[in-house]
Amino acid sequence: MEAIPVIALAAIIIFLVRKRKKRARQELDLSLAVVGFEASGKTVYIGSMFNELRVPGDHGVFLDAIPEKAGKLLSLYNTTADTDKKFPDSTNKGELIEWPFTVKVRSAGSVITLGAFRYLDFAGESLRDLYTAAPNPETRRLYDHFKNADILMAMLDGLQVKRYLENRPRPGFQNDLGTLLALLSGHQKPVNLILAKWDILEDQYSFRQVVERLFQINQFAKFVRAQAVPGICRLIPVSSVGPGFAREEGNAMRKVAGKVINPVRVEVPVACALPDALTAIRQVKPGPARASNLMRWAGTMKLNMGILTVDLAALNAPPAASYLSAALGTPAAAGQFIRYCEDRLTQFDREFPESDLVRFMLQHQQGL
Amino acid sequence: MAATAWPYAVTRGENSGYQAIVVPGFLDDAGQAYVLEYASRQETDEPDTVTVRDVLGAAAGPLSLAYRVTEARADRYGLGDDTLLEDGAGRAIRVFEGLALRLPADKVPSLGLTAADLDAVTEATAPAFRKLWMAGTRIDAGPSTAIPVGGAGPGRRPLHLQIAEPYAVPGGDREPGRTVVRGAPRSDRETLPGPQSSDGRPAEPRRPPRSRPVTGVVIVGLLAALLTWYLTRSSGPAPTPAAVRSAVEKTCSDLKSGDASRVYQEFSSGYQHSTGLAAFDSRLLGSNASASCTSTSTTGDQAVLSLRRADGTTRTVDMDFQSESGQERITAMKVSP
């Protein structure tokens, strides 16, 4: 009988040690939904984003996909890049596809799988069906997907924004914008807006001009005001093809023969996603299980939620050296990933201070 | 063999999204015109190939679609010269034009459809296309009336048909996706229609209620049993969720391509030792060469696949995973019914 307490104690210790090891292997699984109307650039964006992030840079962060999906994504990118070909076909309603990505972090000694996220590509016109008198079951399924997503983004078509700035908006521009914003408003989740096709705007407008004109749309201003509670709403200008690759010709976009594709900032929306999600769930009451999963994951990874930086003590190395560390545990890799995100965000914020729409609005109200 | 069929078309305008522009009246009456938009997917780049697909769970079943995908040229629709029409983003305008047939897809090849049958669809749907193009915005779909099709005779070249995986109407009685009732022994598990998550995967089943508090003696006994279990269990690491998902995706990909031997290689050496390739092939695919996953769900080191075989029959496959030599291997598989 004397052995029983010892056995019990040993069992508890072994249990706790194994549990801790298991948690250290815990991976994050997020769903990311980018909503946008037809021709806004969702399909071209995903090809360029994957191509940009599939090779690790100095932070060692990169994306992977199963060979079949990776092949399709690269085919999308190659079609986009080839100036002798048209842009990739528009996605029709039956061609909805979910792209699964694995986020990996590379060090000199190992490659750590940090987590996964899924990106849904769909026919943008389905969004209008959400608000028809009798939404069909496919539309309801799509809506549920958005509702259950961990991170929501909206893609604004830079071409349509440009026409609005030129005072010749496409009929239905404001209605569509209202639909997008209404869709995003039903969630207590971080919401970022991707301004696609920035390459055709940047020659004629400053980013500040674009932001100011968008704030002149009442629904847009109201929407940003409402985001003050999660505290985050960014407008991220991206170009999936790069400056000078395409130009407007009449009512259509045309590739410029011989130009080389050079995507700009396509990684920023993804880099913003996790830090913004972590910030937002600190601001709102505990809700869906997904949010608490994210919190639990962040806790396991010892991420400092207060200032959104990694617990550097866990890394045992300064930032620049961590990439060269011999081996990384998952928490350290998570830290490396968060630091990558932060660096990209800091740089982005420096280049586009007006991109933080909530901050811009508050400063504007205070006359700064 | 000749039959009757209803022309339909799904396409988009220069600045308006995809929509059905010509719809069989019986589908419109049933409020299911949308199935044409969702069931018409481009499966091939071969211009002369016609895709044939079952629509499962349609109110007016059985129903199948036989369609081709073309890039719209202005002259085809009486809109000018042979210029390729483009949308506002400089992309070709695809037209999904085809026939709705009130019979199963596997009966379509015996009809002897010819190019003339689909040319008749173009003729029947061209006015609606013109209307959409000129309107610059979404239009109300027009009704189609049945036409005689098939019966290819001498000199009329039959079409090259490709049977694609079926489309299941959401909420229809043939929609894939079933929830495994857990808690029972694996051999006794039954499957019930269950709720689905947004991406079509079965929702997590509820956990059974917790048991009442137990006495200290029972706790000590359990801890001792726990210790024994920890000391005696295999030390192989549990696979990570992402690794299981990745392995499931690979399995589905191999099944779709009909490479059963590659799927077999994804099983553990223990499984392969106890089950030969032929028995495995027969258990999983029956007499079919391939199958497609209509939904998958993973929980920890387990996965549930809803499988649709090439002959249209469905199976639910339960799999257990374990790491073996650094790779995720399937250690057990149960195929039901």
Interface residues (C-beta under 8 A of the other chain):
Chain A: I4 I7 A8 A10 A11 I12 I14 F15 R18 K22 R25 E27 D29 S31 F37 E38 A39 G41 I66 E68 K86 F87 P88 D89 S90 N92 K93 G94 E95 E98 P100 T102 T113 G115 A116 R118 A123 G124 E125 S126 R128 D129 A134 N136 P137 E138 T139 R140 R141 L142 D144 H145 K147 N148 L159 R170 P171 G172 A246 N251 A252 M253 R254 K255
Chain B: V10 R12 E14 N15 S16 G17 Y18 Q19 G31 Y34 E37 Y38 A39 S40 R41 Q42 E86 D87 G88 A89 G90 R91 A92 R94 F96 T137 R138 Y167 V169 P170 G171 S197 S198 D199 G200 V220 L223 A224 L226 L227 Y230 A238 T240 P241 A242 A243 R245 S246 E249 K250 S253
